[in-house]
Every structure is written in C-alpha cells, then in structure tokens.
C-alpha cells in the first residue's frame, strides 16, 4: 500500500490541496500525533500487509467480483460493470477499513474500540472485527438511525457491541460522530477510534482511503482479465463522507483518461430544506477535525442534512473529494430520494440485486448522464439492501 503520487496526493501536513489537516482539541493531540507518526510505517510493514491481505482473502471474501450487468447495459446502451462490494462479509465495503484499523489498533497497544455509524454498516463491520480480535466495542449511532436501521442494530448487539444512542441535534450520523469524539477525548490512552469514512483529522482520510484502495486495485486487475484493459472510461460512486468512492477512485486519481463521478444525496431536492448535497449547498469550513466542504449557515453553524439514506445524511464530504470537486477532477451529480428508490427497483428487477439505499444513489446517474455504447462504466455497488428492506417495502405499491 503506497500513497497515490503527484497532484492528488496528500501532503506532509495532511492536506489535499486546500482541504484536510488536523483541527483538534488539545486532549486529542497525543493520539492524533502518534497516529500521524506511525500509520505509514505500520501500513508498509510486511507482517502487517501479510495479515491484512490474508484476512481480506480468507475472512472478508476478496476479491469481490466485477460483474458485467448485461440487462442494465442493454437498458442504457453502454457497458456497465458492477464492483460487488455488497458481497463482502457483513454486506458492504466498510469491512475493508475496519480490518485494517483493528490490526493498527492492536499494534498501537489499544484495548478499547469506539466507532460512529449512520446506516449501521460501519458499526456492524467494527463490531465484527472487535469480536474477531476480542476487543471491547462501543458504537455511537443517532437515535433516528437506530430506529430506521433496526436490523443492523440487532447485528451489532449480537456481535457483542454496545450501541449508544446520540440524542442531540438531528440524532443522525453527525451527532454520532460528535459523541464518539467526546468519548475519545475522555478515554485517550486505551481507546482507538475507528472512523468509518475518509473524514476527520489527518491521518484518517488518507489511512481509510489506503485501506479501501483494494477496490480500485482489484478493478484494474479484473478489467485486464475481462477486457484486456486496466481502466474504465467512467467510475461512479455515491458519496456522503466518501470512503467507497475513495477506494474505487484511488488508483485512478491521476489518470485523467478515467472520468470520476460522485453522486450526493439531494434528499427531497436541493431547492428544499431537506438535502445533503454538500458540493452544491456547502462552503469551506471545519467539521470533525478537518477543513473541507460542509453545509453551514452564515454564522458557521451546521445545517442539518437530510437523506432517505442513513449513510449519506452527513453535512460534509471528505477533504479528498472536496479537492477533486474544486479542481474539477471529479464530476458531481445529486440524486433525490425518489430517484434513488427508482434506481434501486430498476437494478433489482433487471439484475436480481437489491442495493443499499446509499449505493442506489450512484445508479441514479444512469438517468442523468448519457454514456456512449463503447464506454466501460464501473459502478461501485458499495452495499447490499437487506438493512433497507423496510423502506423498500413501503415503496412497493409505487414501483409495481
């Protein structure tokens, strides 16, 4: 695992261009400073890499397939391939990062793990690796998300994790993250915070991106095997914080021949008060220890985001994605709740795959952007839809 080079790499201070860094309270300085000084060495240690790769293969089930979606391709007159992260153990890409971070935490001598979660997939993945390694696990989750993601809450508890509700603010992902940070401040010595996305203070955005880079590494190999080429024309991924997008883009960041497409949650519409489309509605500011793009008012107070998807209603995006958007390296779309639901039902009925609501947003681009019949389009199918069945069932009469 080596960092991507040239203009889209993180610099020595943890910035991607104008975005990133570590804006942290004094109580976290020791933990963050230790991470900054040790993470690259640990990630490049041969014994670490061997254990990480072995677990990805034998436990997570990698490599995940790159599936040619023939009926979907015919529907849109192009060549669509799905990176099947939904087939990972626990049902999403999140496990790639939690495997890496639990191994890191063990090497740092930590005995207690905390995490935040929105849709619950990161919480499940964290609880899973804590069970695997016999470590205490506490997951913070917004009270609203606990209600709408009940299956994942049950899975976390079955795995031995304590799920603590965040009851302030909008009681969703932002507030769960706030609570996790408070916990880390109170327990800096024995606790490692497994952040679930490419957000937070340096080195988290780079560290999480590197753990997720296995996605684009496999895409390159699989395209070579299937099409005798190692790069697609387009890669599409949904973005809240953006770890699945970072993983799918990582090995193509500096390859201008590959069009990178991010899809945000427009919620009920970007012209309403119920949206999470940060790139359109946001401005530069600091959230959870990182300088990035976020939704805020003129006084710098966070504007509460909204999405039908619990994993995308975050009021910011990772600093890497903010940089890719500002430099126009990435193309950005937004999908409303209804557009995502429609795309989910279409994928399900054309290909027999029920996507997570987060992933469904990526598929909505197919109705907005025209691709050529010769294009190779890779969509990162970041998670499966079991956790969202209650929402889908409520929409069945509208999508017969």
N, C-alpha and C positions, 0 to 999 in steps of 0.2 A: 504494500500500500504506500504509494508515493503521491505527494500532492500534485495536483494539476499545475503545469508550469505556464509561464508567460502572463498575459494581461488579465486573466480572470482568476488568478491565484490569490490566496490570502497573503497579506504582507506580515512582517515580523510583529506588528502591533495588533494583528487580528482584524485588519480591515480589508474588505473587498472594495477597492476604490474609495468612495466616500462613506461606506457603511460598514458597521461592525464594532470592534473594540470591546472593552470591558468596563462598564459603568456600574460599579458595585459598592455596597456599603462596606465599611472597614472590617466588620466581623467576617466577611466572606473572603477577604484578601488572601489569607493564608491558603485556603482551599483552592481558590482560583489560580493563585500564583504557582502552587505545586502542580496543578494540572497543566498549566501552560509550559512549565519547565520539563515535564516528564512524558506528556502524551505522545509526542512524536517518537521519542526513544522507545517507549513501550510498544507502540503500534508497529515499529520496524524491527522489534526483537524477533529473532527467528522462532523461538519457542512460543511466543505469543501468536505469531502468524500461523504456526502449525496447529495450535489448539483452536484458534478461531476458525480456520478453514475446515478442520475436521468436524467441528460442531455444526458449521453451516451445511456440510455434506450429510453427516450421519444423523443429525438431530433436527435441523430445520428442513432438510429435504431439497437442498440446492444441488444443481442448478434448477431453477424453475423454467418451465417450457416457454418458448417464444412461438406462439400459436398463430398460424395463418387463419384468420377468421374469414372464410370464403363467402359465406352468405352476407355478412356485413360488408365485405369488399364489393360484392356484386351490387348491393343496395346503393353504395356511394361511388361506384365505378372507379375504384382505386385499389391499392394493395395494402390491406390493414393487417398488422400483426399485433397480437396482444402479449405483453410481458406478464406472465401469470403469477404475480406476487400473491394473489389470492390463494394459491396452492401451498404457500409456506405453512409450516407448523404455526398454529394459532390464527391463521387466516389472513395475514397481512404482512407487508414489508417491515413492520415495526420490530420484529424479532431479530432482524439483521443487526440493528443498532443495540438492542438490549443484550444480545450475546456478547458483542464487543465490549460494552460498558461494564458488564458484570465481571468479565475477565480483567479489565482495567482496575475495577474497584478492589478485587482480590489482591492484585499486585501492589496497590496503594495501602493495603492493610485495613481497609474499611470493613465493618461488620454489619452495617445497617444501611438499607436502601430506601430512598424515597423517590416518588415519581408523581407527575401530573398526568391526567388523561382527559380527553374530551369524548370521543366516540367510544373509548374504552379499549381499543385495540392495543395502544401502547401500555395501558395498565395491565392488560392480560399478558402481554409479552414480558413486561417487567416481573409480574408475579410468577410467570413461568420460569424465568431464568433464576429467580430467587429460590424457588422450590428446587430447581436443578442443582444449585450450589449451596443450599441450606442456609440462606441468609434471611434475616428479618426484612419484611417488605411492608411499606405503608404507601398507599396510593391516594392522592388527593383528586377529588372529582366534584365538579359542580353539582349542586342539588338537582338542578334541572336535567343535567345529563344523566345522573343516576336514575331518574325516573324514565327517561326515554331510551336508555341503553341497558335495561334490566338484565338481559342475558349475559352481557359482559361483566356486569357487577357480580352476578352469581358465579361466573367462572373465576374471577379474581378471588372471591372468598373461598371457593372450593380449593384453589391453589395455595391457600394459607395466608393471603394478603389481608391487611386491614384497610378497608376503604373508608376514608374520612371525607365527609361532605364539606364543600365550600359553600357557605351560606350568605356571602356578601356579594354586592354588585349584581351582575346578571346571573350569578350562580352557574357559570359555564366555564369554559377552558381557561380564559384569562384569570379568573378568580381562583381556580385550582392551582394555577402556576404561582400566583401570589402566595397562597398558603404553603406550597412546597418550599418556596424561597424562605419564608418565615421560619419554617421548620429547620432548614439548613443553617440559618443564622443561629438558631438556638442550640443546634447539635453539630458543630463544625468538625469535631475531632473524629468521631466514629462513623459518620454518615457520608455516603456518596449520593448525589442527586443525579439520577438517570433522566436527563432531559430527552423528550421524545421526538424533537424536531430540530431543524437547523436554525434554532433561535437561541437567545440567551447570550451571556457574555462569552468572549473568546476564552477557551478554545472550543466551546461546544459546537458552533456552526460548522467549523472545519472538521472536527472529530466525528460528528454524526454523519456529515457528507462522506467522509472516508469509509466509515462502516457501511454506508448504503451504496457506495460506489461499485459493489459487487454486481449491482443490477446492470449498469452500463457495460461493465466488463464482460458479463455474460451475453448481453445483446450483441456486442461486437463479434464474439466467437460464434454465436448462433446464426447471425446473418451470414457470416462467412461460410458456415456449413450448409445453410439452406439456399443461399442466393449467390455465393461466391463474391460477396462484397461485405465489408465490415461496418458500413454506416448507412443509416436510413436517410431519406430526404427530410423527414419530419419526426420529431418525438413530442408526444403530447402527455401532459401530466397535470393533475389537479394540484392546487396549492392553497394551503392555509398557512402553516409555518413553512412547509415545503420539503420535508425530508425525502418523500418518494420522488419528487421532481429532481432534487439534488442528486439522488442516486442514479436516476435514469439519464441525467444530463452529464454527469461528472466527466466521463472520458471523451465527451464531445464538446466541452466548453469552448475550446479554442479552435474547433473545426467549423469554420464559417459556412461550409457546404451543408451543414446539418441545421435545419430550422428548429429552434426550441420554442415550444408553445406551452404557456402556462394558462391554467383555467381557474379563475377565482369563483367564489360563491356570491352571486348577485342577490341571493335571498328572494325577496318579493319585488326586487327591482332596484337599480342603482339610483333611481329618482325618488325612492321612498326612504323612510327612516328604518327600514328593515333590510340591511345588506351587510356583506362582509367583503366587498370588493375594494381592498386596500389600495391597489395601484391607481384606482380611479378616484377614490374618495379620501385617500390618505395624504399625509405630508411627512416630512422628515422629523424624527424625534426619537426619544429613548424609551424603550419598553423592555422590561425584564433584563436589564443589563446590556442592551445592545442598541446602537444607533442605527435606525432603519426607517422604513416607511410604516406609518401607523395611522389609524383613524383617531383623530383628536379634534377638540374644538379650539377656538382662538386662544383660550387660556391654557392649552396643553393638557386638558383633561380628556381621558379616554372616552371615545364614543362607543357605546355598547354595540358590538356586531350582532348580526342575526344570519342564521342559515338553517335550513331544514336538516342539514348535516352537522352533527355534533363535532366532527373533526375539522370543520372548515370555519367555524364561527370564532376565529381568533382576530383581534383588531390590528394585527400587524402581519408582516411577512419576514422571512429570514433575510439577513443582510446580503447573502449571495444573490438572492432573487431580486432584491431591491437594486442591486448593482446591475444585474442582467437587464432589468427593465430600463433603468436610467440610460445605460449605454446602448439600448436598442438591440442587444444581443438576443433577447427573448421577445417573442410576440405574446401579447396578453389578450385573453378573452375572459368574459364572465358569463356564467350560466345561472339562470334563476332556478328556484326550487322546482317549478313545473317543468322547465327544460331538462333538468337533471332526472326527474322522475320519468319523463317521456323517454329519455335516452336509456335509462335502466330497463324499462319494459321492452324497448326495442332490442337491446342486446340479449336479454333473457329469452325472447321469443325467436330471435334469429340464430343464436348460437348456443342456447341452453346454459348460459352462465348468468347467475344473479350477482351483480356487482355491489360492493358497498356504496352507500349514497355519496361518499367522498369521490370515489372513482367514477361514478356515473356522471359527475360534472365534466370530466375530461371527454367523455363520449359526446357530450352536447355540442362540441366544436364541429362535429361532422355535419351538423345542420347550419353552420355559420360560415365555414371556410370551404372553398372548392379546391379539391386536390386533383391533379392530373391522373389519367389512367395508368401512367407508368410510375407514379410516385410509390415509394415504400414508406408507409406511415406506421410508426410504432406507438401504441398507446399503452401507458403503464397502468395495468389493472391492479391497483395497489392493495385492494382488499375485497373479501367476499361479503355478500349481503345478508348473512344469517342474522346479524345483530339488528338489521333494519327491516326485518320482515313485518313487524307491526305497522311501520309506516307504509310499506308497500301494500299490505293487505287493505289499509284504509283507502288506498287509491285504486283498488282493483276495478271498481264499477266505472271509473273514468277511463280505464285502459283495457277494455274488453277485447 
